[in-house]
Amino acid sequence: MTDYSRFEASIGERRSYHDEWGSLPTQIERAGLPRTRFLIIDRGTDADVAGFNVMNPGHPNPDESLRPYFGEIVPNDFADFYKRWNGGYLFYGVPHNLLSIEKIIMENKDFRKSRKQALEGPWEIIRFADIGHNDFVGYRKKGDKWVVSLLRNEYPDEWLLAGDFEAPILAPSFSEWIGRLIETDGAMPSGSPASMRRII
């Protein structure tokens, strides 16, 4: 079982950010979260927001649900996390709407349908965290491994897998990605959606 004690401890840590674009209150609502769970000073053009990670109860069997789309054994650390928390809202720098197992399947099928790709698995790209503007964090196949990558909406999936527009790797595994979110306060690669400024 993957050790997520560090993440579990961080769930109760309140973090405050200045959002220079004023888009975070809308993102919170789009994620299905009540604004009352956050302290929001919304000026229309910008906003200050304070809040916590908001996590869903675990899924009974993420492996079985996702196996047809991975085409093999689902990465252990990913399944272990989803047995504890079936998605939620990760409040680190760039807000991450971490999709539930059910929404992972639905969202990826919607992407594939809009891009005229086969809906049945296995897939080579699996989006699991919405960071706004139809950009996602997700898995992509690199060789025989799954790596966590930034998946920009403007590029076709085949471009994200290799070549000049290959999706940047955020971490070699899901558990390491979670660890880096905590360590870096959600910092993203250059050219990614801008992180919010942490209010100390």
Phi, psi and omega in degrees: 000128180293139181277110177247027182296326180294318177294316181302320179293329183282345183301321183274004181275121178281132178236144182236139183223152167259122181257103186289344180265347180069021185265346187296319178304321178292321179298321179298317179293320179297330179283358178082019182259138176290137179299339180294345177283353184230154171265114187237126168249101187257114180261005181088306179269335176209173183205151168251132185225134175236140180184187185235167165297141177237112188247148177272158173299156185295163177263138185292330184207071180296327181302308184296322182292324187261346185306320180299335184266331173281333179075011182192194178295131176293136180310132187302317184291329177293312179297319180300318179297313185288339172291334178270317184220117180273068181079184182158201182238113182264118187256075178229109174058269169276120179295134180245117173274095184282112189291147171290166178304315182297319181285330174302311181297313182296314183295317181291324176294322177297317177300313184293322178296316181293336181255014175056045176252156180299138181277332181285153179276177002280156178252161177256348176227132178226109180279136180225352180220117180277123179246017176095157178059029182063018172266148184222158160260140180192182175273145164222151179282132172228104189068234179256014182243155170263126177240149179274126188224162172272120186250099183282142186291330189284352183252139174299153182302321182295331176289326183290339184278332183192161176099196186297332183252023180305132184299129180296138179280127177269330179192152179284349179208164180295315182296324177291325176297315177301316179299320181289327174303316181292315184292320188257002183059040174078017181301140182244162179298160177304137180088359179273171174306134188295137173287157174278157179276125180291133175266118182272000000 
